[in-house]
Amino acid sequence: AATHGDGSALFDLGVAYSTGSHGVACDLIEAHKWFNLAAVGGHEEAALCRAEIADEMTAREIAEAQRRAREWLRSSRAAA
């Protein structure tokens, strides 16, 4: 579902990476990326979670997360 841009699935990936659950290691850059993508899709809670974890990240980490989100959007649009 996440590959099709489902906001809830994208949010769930953000939760998994932010907590290190569901078989993935805790990775705030990846969590920010997934929360960002979910927020862009209109998921309100994702925007709040993105802001919370951003407080724990450096500007460089946030920039990397945003770059990854843009890359994911480009690749998902190309596949559509």
C-alpha positions in Angstrom: 0.0 0.0 0.0 2.9 2.4 0.7 4.2 1.9 -2.8 0.9 3.3 -4.0 1.1 6.4 -1.7 -1.4 5.2 0.9 -1.1 7.8 3.7 -1.8 5.3 6.5 0.8 2.8 5.1 3.4 5.6 4.8 2.6 6.7 8.3 3.0 3.2 9.6 6.5 3.0 8.0 7.4 6.2 9.8 6.2 4.7 13.1 8.2 1.6 12.5 11.4 3.5 11.7 11.0 6.0 14.6 10.5 3.2 17.1 12.7 0.5 15.7 9.8 -1.9 15.4 8.4 -4.4 12.9 11.8 -5.7 12.0 13.5 -2.4 11.1 16.2 -0.6 13.1 15.5 2.8 14.5 16.4 5.4 11.8 15.2 8.9 12.3 16.1 9.9 8.7 13.9 7.2 7.3 11.2 7.9 9.8 11.2 11.6 8.9 11.1 10.6 5.2 8.0 8.4 5.6 6.2 10.9 8.0 6.9 13.6 5.4 5.4 11.6 2.6 2.4 10.7 4.6 2.0 14.4 5.7 2.2 15.5 2.0 -0.7 13.1 1.4 -2.8 14.7 4.0 -2.1 12.5 7.0 -2.4 15.0 9.9 -0.8 12.9 12.6 2.2 12.3 10.4 2.9 16.0 10.3 3.0 16.1 14.1 5.2 13.1 14.3 7.6 14.5 11.7 7.9 17.7 13.8 8.5 15.7 17.0 11.4 13.7 15.5 12.8 16.7 13.7 13.6 18.2 17.2 16.0 15.2 17.7 17.7 15.6 14.3 20.4 17.8 12.9 19.8 20.1 10.0 21.9 17.8 7.8 19.8 14.8 8.8 16.6 16.6 8.0 18.0 17.7 4.6 18.9 14.1 3.9 15.4 12.9 4.9 13.8 15.5 2.6 16.1 14.5 -0.3 15.1 10.9 0.2 11.4 11.8 0.2 11.8 13.8 -3.1 13.7 10.8 -4.6 10.9 8.5 -3.5 8.3 10.7 -5.1 10.2 10.9 -8.3 10.6 7.2 -8.6 7.0 6.4 -7.6 5.7 8.9 -10.2 8.0 7.3 -12.9 6.6 3.9 -12.0 3.0 5.0 -12.3 
